[in-house]
Each structure stands twice: as structure tokens, then as C-alpha cells.
């Protein structure tokens, strides 16, 4: 099988610290995948066992691009529904399966296509920038998509005198607005409930308890502003305060010489960070930052999904064509890199 590789992604490596039960299950999964001509993709927030059996692990957009470039006729996406939609948008001729169709996303659910159309009507001539963590229907109403790693670059490509409607994440939008100093960036008040619950209090308590630690903060977090403020006040050295996408965290993890790194994102990410740099101690800012939708994918569901062909994800071709243009415009600006 030929695949397209990308630095933020990890091709499958031998699983570590797993028992005989895992090995037997993993062999069943891989045998079923071969029978179904399927490639298994797992998001960074999946359970470690799901990550370890996958062909590729990474963020949703990079995984979708890998799926589009591989020869497999079936894509099994262990993630949430909008991610599988994005894979279908970029691979319209392939069968896309998700282990549990109920795996939604609180951030993607924050805005509908109807709401976006109403918002656009209030700002004629504005450019709509939507995070990739949105439904296909919202992407179809979008001018250009972005990821957390290239949101600044995408918005910089829009003339300074043009209004920007940024959706759906208020924390990422605020980060872009603050960094670029543009008052005409209007932000939708949506949030990922998991990232929003990583609070400034969590951050401050952990920073004070670990004064020498490096800090990786996802820009969707409710504590992003506090992290930047702490760095600006000197309570946390600016050179050790990093606002990073999941792919950016992996790159930084490989390069860090810090003994301890505090991580503000969904806890599933720790598995990849620890594999990227076994010598550093990666600890969550909030150990309770667990996405229940990501964890709907279980070992049993993944195996039955491949064997039985459920649950298939489809996107209306007209919506997919419009959504694809928004993604392709982003890619034309530059490498979308670290995704979420």
C-alpha cells in the first residue's frame, strides 16, 4: 500500500506494554483490514490501544489527506463524525467507515449551516474562515478553512480592511484576533467542552506546582489567555510557554530537553507525546480532560466496523464539492501542518 507521509503523523509501530489479549485482537483487526482493503486511521485523542493498532495516527485533516493519497478502497476513521466527513470530502470515491456513528463533537455542533448563513447576512462582503472541526454543511458555507496551526496564516491572507467571520471556536478566534491585532475579526461563541474545561485555575495551580516545567497549550483551551498572560507577567518564562496544535505538540516533544512538560489538551494526546520522547515526563494540566465522543470507539466496535462494514459515512455530493473548495483554498495558502 502506498501512503502519503507527513511529519506530524506516526505510521504504525509495534505496540508496547500490551498483553496477549491485545495481541490477539490486534491480529484480528489487521486481518480484517487486509480482507476489506481498508486503511485504519486513528486520531490522537483515541484510546492508546486504538492508536497502536492503526496504520496512521495524527490529527483529522492530515489523516484525511493520507487517506486520499493511499490505495485502499476503504477508510476506517477512528475519530468523530466530522473527521470521517472530511475524509469522505477528500476521498469521494472511497468507502468511509466510523466505528460508532454517535461519535459527535461538541465544537462542531456549536454552529449549523443555517446559523452561519444568518451570520453572513449580517456582514455582507465578509470572508468566512471555519476551523476544520466543523460539519461538511458548514464547510460548504465557508470561504476558507483553517487548522489551529495555520489559522494565523489563513487570516493574514485576507485583506486587512475585510471583515472576517471566524467560527466556531471562540478561544482559537480570540487567539487569532489578539495576535494579529485586527478589530474586524468577528468570532462565533463556540467551544469544545473538553478544552473549555481546562481552566485558568487548573493551569495556574499546575504551573505553580511545577515551576521548571515547559507548557504545551492547545489554542482551543479556556486557559490559553491565562497562559499568555502568565508568560507576559514573568510567572512563566515565555520561552517555555507554547501555544500548539496537536501536530505542533509532537514536533515540540521530539525537540524538548525539559524533564517535565505540562500538557493542556485531551489526555489521549499524552500517548503519542510519550512515545515521541520517552525521556520527558508529560503530564496533563487537567487529568479529567477526556472526550467521551472519542472514547466511543472501543476495541470491539473497531473490529466489527471493519468486519461488518458499519457505520458508513456519506456526504451529499453537492455539499462535498463546496466544502472541498474551502479545504483546498486553505491548502493552497500553505501546508496545513498540525491540524487541530
N, C-alpha and C positions, 0 to 999 in steps of 0.2 A: 504494500500500500504506500502510495506517495502522499506525503503531507507537507504543508507549508509550516515552517517553524518560525517562532517569534521569541525573543529573549524573555518576556515575562512568563512564558509557558514552560511547563515541565512535561516532557514525554515520559511515559510510564517507566518507572524504575522498580526493581524488586521491592515488595512490601517488607517493612521491618517490624519486628516485635508483634507478629501475628501468630495465632495458634493454628492447629491443624484444621479446625472448623472453617476458619477464614480461607485457608489454602484450598480446601475442597470446594467452597462456594466460589472463590475466585476462578478456579479452573472451569466450573460450570458456566460462569458468566462469559469467560473468554471463548469457550467452545461455542456457546450460543451465538456470540457476536460473530464468530467466523462463519457459522451456518447462515446467519442472516445478512452477511456482508455489511456489518454495522461497525461504526466507529463510536466509541464511548467517550463523551466529554463530561467533565465534572468541574463545577465551579469551586473556587477557593473556599467557599463557606460550607461546602458539603461535609458530611461526616468523614473522618480520616479513612475509614475502610472504603468508602465510595471513591475517594480521591486516589487511593492506592491501586484500585482495580482499573481505573480509567486509562484510556490511551493518551489523553491530554488533560491537563489541569490548568486553569487560568481564569481570567475574567471573561464575562459573557461575550463581548464584542470580538476579542481576539480568538476565542473558541469558535465563534460563528465564522470568522474568516478562515480558520483552519479547516472547518467542515466544508466550506465552499471550495477549498483547494484540494481536497482529498478525493480519492477514487471510490470510496464507499458509497453505496446507494442508499444506506440508512444511517441517520444520525440519531443517536440516543443521547439526549441532553439531560444530565443530572443537575438540575438547577431549578429556576422558577419559570413561570409560563411566558413572560415577556422575552426571556432569553431564548427559549425554543422558537418563539415567533421570529425573533431576529435571525436565527439560523435558517428558518424557512424563507424569510425575505431574501437572504443572500444565496439560498440554495433552493430555488423554487421547484426544481425537478427531482429533488430528493425527498424521501420519506423521513419525517422528523417525528421522533417519539419522546415523550416525557414520562418518567416513572409514575407520577401522580399529577393528574391534570388540576387537582385542587391547590397545587403549589403556586399561590399568587404572590403579590408583592405589595406591601402597604404603600410604598413610594409610587409605584406605577399606578396604583388605584387612586392616587390623590387628584388626578385630573383626567377628564374624559375628553373625547373629541368634540362633543357639543360645548363643553365649558371652554375649551381652547378657542373654538370658533367665536364664541361670545366675547372672549377677552380680546381677540384680534380685532373685532369690530369696534372696540373702544380706542384702538390705536392704529388707525389707518396708516399704512406705509411702514409699520414696524416689522422687524425681522424676528421670526420665532426661532429660538435656539432651545432644543429639547435634549435633555440628558438621554442617553441610550436606555436608561431604566424607565421606559415608557412603553405603552402598548403600541401595536402596529397602527391602530387607528389614529393615535396621537401623532406618531411619526409621520403619517400621511398628511397631517395638517401643519407640519413643521417645515421650515425653510432649510435648516441645517441642524444635524445632531451634534452632540459633543460627548466626550467622556470626562471623568474627573481629572485626567491627566492633561487633556488638551483644551479644556473649557476656556482658558485664558487666550490661547492661540486662536480659537474659533471666534471669540467675541472681538479680538483685535482685528480680525479680517473684515469686520463690519465698520463702515464709516462712522467716525465719532459723533456726527450730527444725526445719526439714525437711531430711533428708539429700538431697544432690544427687549423682547419678551422672553424671559428665561424661566423654563419650567422643567420638572415640577419641584425640584429640591431647593428649599429656601436657604439652607446653610451653604450649599455649593454656590448658589446665586449670590449670596451675601459675600462670600469669599472673592468671587469674580468682581463684583461691584467695588468692594473695598480695595482690591489690588489694583484695578485699572482706574479707580477714581472717577467713574462715569456715573453721573446722576440719572442718565436716561436708560439705565438697566432696570427694568421692572421685573420683580421676582414673584413667582407663584408661591403661595404659602403652604407648600407640601413638605413632607419629611418621611424618611424611613424610620419607623417606630423604634427599631433596634438601635440605629445610630443616634437618634434623638435622645434616647435614654442613657447614652454615655455622657453624663452631665459634667458641668464645670466642677461640681463638688467632687465627683469621682476623680477627675483629673488632678485637681489641686491636692487632694489627700495623697494620691499616689506619688505625685512629684515631690511633695514634702517628705514622704517616707523613703523616697529613693532619689536623693539629690544628685547622684552621679549618673543617673540613667539617661539614655537617649530616649526620645519620644517620637513615635510614629503616629500621626493622627490622620484619619480619613476625613476629607473635607465635607462629607455628609454628616459628621458628628455634631451634636449640640454643643460640644466643648471646643470646637475649632477656634472661635473668637477668644475664649479664655486662654487657649494655648498661645495664640499670637500675643495676647495682652501680657501674659506671664513672661514671655520672651522679651517683649518690649520693655518691661519693668525690671528686667535683670534677674527675676526669680528663677528663670530657666534660661540657660545660655542659648542664644539664638541659633548657634551652630549645631545644637543638639535637639532643636525643635523642628520636626519635619512634617509638613502637610503633604500627604502622599496618597495616590491611588493604590489599589491592591498590587498592581504590577510594579509601581514605584517602590512599594514596601519591599518586595522581593529583591529588586535591584539594590536598594539601600542595605538590606540584610546581608547580602553577599559581601558588601564592601565595609560594613561596620567593624570597628575594633572595640566597641563598647562591650563591657561584661554583661550589662543588663539593658534591655530595651523594653519600654512600656508601649503597648500597642492599643490604640483606640480604634477598633473596628470589630466586626463579628468574630467570635472566638475561633471559628473554623480556620481562619487565616493563619493561626499560630502553627498549624501542622506544616504548612509549606515554609514558613519562616524558619522553623526549627530544622527542617531538612536542608534549607538553603545555607544555614550557618549553625552547625551543631555546637560551636564553642560559645555562642552567646546565649544568655538567658532571656527568652522572650516571654513577657508576662502581660496579661490583659489589664487594661485600665479598669474595665468592668467585666468580671468573670461571668456575669449574667447576660452579656450581650449575645444572645443566641436567637437566631432567626427560626421560628417554628415552621415557616414555609419551606426553608431549605432542608430542614430535618424531616420533612415528609417523605423524602427519598430514603428508603431503607434497603437493606441487602435483598430482602425478599421481593420488594417491588421492582428493583432494578433487574433482577433475574427474570421475573415474569414479564416485565415490559419487553425485554428482548425476545423471550421465547414466544410470547403470545401477540406481540405487535400492538400493545396498548401503551399509553394513550396517544393517538396520533394528533399532531398539531397542524392545523391548516390556516391559511390566511387568504382572504378574498384577493384574487389576482390584481384587481384594480387598486385596492388599498396597498397591496405589496409593492406595486410599481411606484406609487407615490412615495411610500416610506423608503424604498430603496434609493430614490433620488436624494433624500435628506441625508442618508448614511453616506452615499457616495460623495456628496459635496463636502462632508467632513473629511473623508479620506483624501480628497483632492487637496485639501489645505496642508495636510501633513500626516505623518504616521500617528494614528490614534493611540498608539502605545498602551499605557497601563490600564485602559478600560475604566471599570468602576473605581 
